[in-house]
Amino acid sequence: MREFKEDHERHIEDLAAMLRKHFEEVPTGPDGKQWLTKGKVFLASAVGDKAILMAMNDNETDTNTAYTRTFERDDIWEDAKEAIRKGKEDEKRHKETIEKLISSI
């Protein structure tokens, strides 16, 4: 999980750097979707490990979908494609790992 957190922090840094490079506004804090994402995991913690993993898996599904949709766009900056591709691969790996953990419980 620590590795996942480090990956997510690197994704934020990479994407923020790309936005700055292209003179776009960089978000400074969580939006409603991010609070919802954290909330699902927090609420699941009251039920147990499997519920936490299922909430995390749900969040990874959303993140994978977002990366896939972004990567498939034809209007993304050429120099952003590699960062998006790497993020997409990380998120796919996260989801696969979480799914294996769920199936082992």
N, C-alpha and C positions, 0 to 999 in steps of 0.2 A: 504494500500500500504506500510505503514511503517513496518507492520508485515511481508509482503512479503520480503522486503529489509533485515530485520533482519534474516529471514529464509535463504535467499541467502548468507548472510555473514557467518552464522553458517555452511552452506554447504561447503563453501570455506575453513573455518577453519578446519572442520572435515576431509575433503578430503585431505587437505594439511598435516595435522597431520598423516594421514594414509600413504601418500606417503613418508614422512620423516621417519616414523617407518620402512618402507621397503626399505629405502635408495634409493628412486627414486627422480628424479628432480621435484621440485615444481615450476610451472610457476610463474613468478614474475609480470606479467602484462597482459593486454588484448591481445588476438590474433585477427586476421582478422574477425573471426566469432563473437567475442564479440563486435567489433566495428560495424559490420553490425546489430547486435541485437539492440544496442543502437540507431543506425542511423534510423532504422525503426520507433521507437517510437518518436524520435526527429522530423522526417519529418511529422509524423502523427499529431504532436502537432499543426501544422499550419492549419490543417483541422478541428479539434475539438475533443471533448471527445470520441465520438464513434470510430473515427479513431485511437485514442491513444489506446483505449481498444482492438480494433481489432489487432493492431500491437503487443500489449502485449500478446494477446491470441495466435498469431502466434509464438511468442517467447516461450511461455509456451508449445505449441505443440512440438517444437523442443527439449525443455528441457525434457519433459515427454518421448519423444522417446529415448533420450540419456540415461536417467535413466533406462528405461525398457530394452533397449538393453544391458546395462552394467549389470543389475541385473540378466538377463537371461544367461549371459556367464558362462561357467563352469570352467573358469580359473581365477576367481577373488579370492583374498585372503579371507579366511574364516572370519578373523576378520574385513573385510571391509563390509561384507554383511549387517550388521545392519545399518551402516551409510548410505549405498546406499538405503536400504529399507526405512529408515526415510526420506531421501531426495526425493525419489520417491513419497511417500505419501504426503509430503508437496507440491510438484509440481502439483500433481493431484488436491489437494485442491485449489491451486492458480488458476488453469485452470477452475475448476468448478465455483469458485467465479467470475472470469472475465466473463465467459460465461453468468452467471446470470445478471451481470451488463449490459452487451451488450443487452441482451433481454429486459431489463427494460427501455432502451432508445428509 
